[in-house]
Amino acid sequence: MTRGDIVLVRFPHPSGQRGKKRPAVVVQSDSYANRVRTVVVAEVTKNLTMKGDPACLFIDVSTAEGRATGLLVDSVVSSLVLDTVYSDAVALVLGRLSPMLVQRFNDCLKVGLGLP
């Protein structure tokens, strides 16, 4: 897995109960991919209520970049819902963000995490 990959992972439920499998974006630096057994991911949701929020990245699957993600419906990647999961919990890689979308999500992370 590399930064920007869209993966299918069992995303933990906030209540602590077992979550459901859902897409997520790998946000962890590639330099840690083989050094730790965990990976930091950002939640992907088909709930578009956060579309337009500067902390969220909208993925339009009707575009070539959107289709390259492997997502089936328009979605939002939230920099506000991050989690660390074990690498072996990743079921598969669906696709990946283009370099331009990775850069746009970097900007979302800066907003969501309050980074300069």
VOGU-3710 file (C-alpha; in Angstrom, 3 decimals, decimal comma):
1> mtrgdivlvr> 0,000/0,000/0,000  1,122/3,495/-0,753  -0,117/6,942/0,200  -3,171/7,822/-1,876  -4,338/4,220/-2,357  -8,065/3,649/-1,953  -8,419/0,491/0,136  -11,286/-1,577/1,462  -10,919/-1,921/5,226  -13,046/-2,737/8,246
11> fphpsgqrgk> -13,346/0,780/9,609  -13,928/0,789/13,378  -17,301/2,091/14,582  -17,056/5,082/16,976  -19,006/3,099/19,594  -16,180/0,572/19,724  -18,279/-2,152/18,153  -17,166/-3,956/15,026  -17,473/-1,650/12,042  -18,310/-2,429/8,459
21> krpavvvqsd> -15,985/-2,732/5,489  -15,741/0,538/3,670  -13,341/2,398/1,425  -10,617/4,522/2,960  -7,634/6,490/1,685  -4,128/5,676/2,912  -2,716/8,915/4,341  0,349/7,516/6,082  3,747/8,299/4,587  5,185/5,615/2,289
31> syanrvrtvv> 8,386/5,591/4,343  6,498/3,847/7,162  4,795/1,217/4,989  7,268/-1,540/5,841  8,337/-0,244/9,260  5,061/-0,492/11,182  2,193/-2,986/11,142  -0,446/-0,279/11,079  -1,643/2,223/8,510  -3,373/5,577/8,957
41> vaevtknltm> -6,456/5,943/6,769  -9,138/8,546/6,089  -12,766/7,521/5,813  -14,531/7,613/2,447  -18,297/8,071/2,531  -21,057/8,275/-0,053  -22,842/10,765/2,221  -22,268/13,999/0,284  -23,427/16,422/2,991  -19,781/17,457/3,561
51> kgdpaclfid> -19,191/18,116/-0,159  -17,672/21,583/-0,441  -16,247/21,545/3,094  -12,557/22,555/2,898  -11,629/19,590/5,143  -13,178/17,108/2,694  -12,280/15,960/-0,801  -15,102/15,306/-3,259  -14,565/12,417/-5,692  -16,636/12,622/-8,880
61> vstaegratg> -16,690/9,121/-10,374  -17,840/10,450/-13,755  -14,321/11,852/-14,333  -11,248/9,856/-15,349  -9,601/10,703/-12,015  -12,713/9,580/-10,167  -12,879/6,267/-12,034  -9,196/5,597/-11,208  -10,120/5,541/-7,511  -12,138/2,341/-7,956
71> llvdsvvssl> -15,090/3,922/-6,175  -18,519/3,145/-7,610  -20,414/6,269/-6,530  -19,589/9,911/-5,936  -17,934/10,088/-2,544  -16,267/12,346/0,001  -12,925/11,677/1,698  -12,931/13,261/5,144  -9,792/14,541/6,838  -11,928/14,709/9,994
81> vldtvysdav> -12,379/10,938/10,306  -8,925/9,353/10,492  -8,068/6,032/12,053  -5,163/3,668/12,463  -5,823/0,079/11,422  -3,645/-3,001/11,216  -2,235/-3,486/7,718  -3,596/-7,020/7,593  -7,126/-5,599/8,082  -6,959/-4,132/4,578
91> alvlgrlspm> -9,026/-6,418/2,360  -7,869/-5,042/-0,997  -6,716/-2,004/-2,920  -9,582/-0,613/-5,033  -7,658/2,124/-6,852  -5,775/5,277/-6,070  -5,971/9,047/-5,984  -4,226/10,863/-8,817  -1,260/13,063/-7,833  -3,528/16,117/-8,195
101> lvqrfndclk> -6,171/14,589/-5,891  -3,471/13,638/-3,364  -2,317/17,272/-3,340  -5,904/18,481/-2,918  -6,384/16,033/-0,033  -3,131/17,286/1,536  -4,805/20,708/1,600  -7,898/19,146/3,220  -5,698/17,555/5,881  -4,106/20,914/6,645
111> vglglp> -7,552/22,426/7,208  -8,930/19,478/9,173  -5,873/19,165/11,415  -5,190/22,900/11,743  -1,751/22,685/10,124  -0,040/25,713/8,522
//
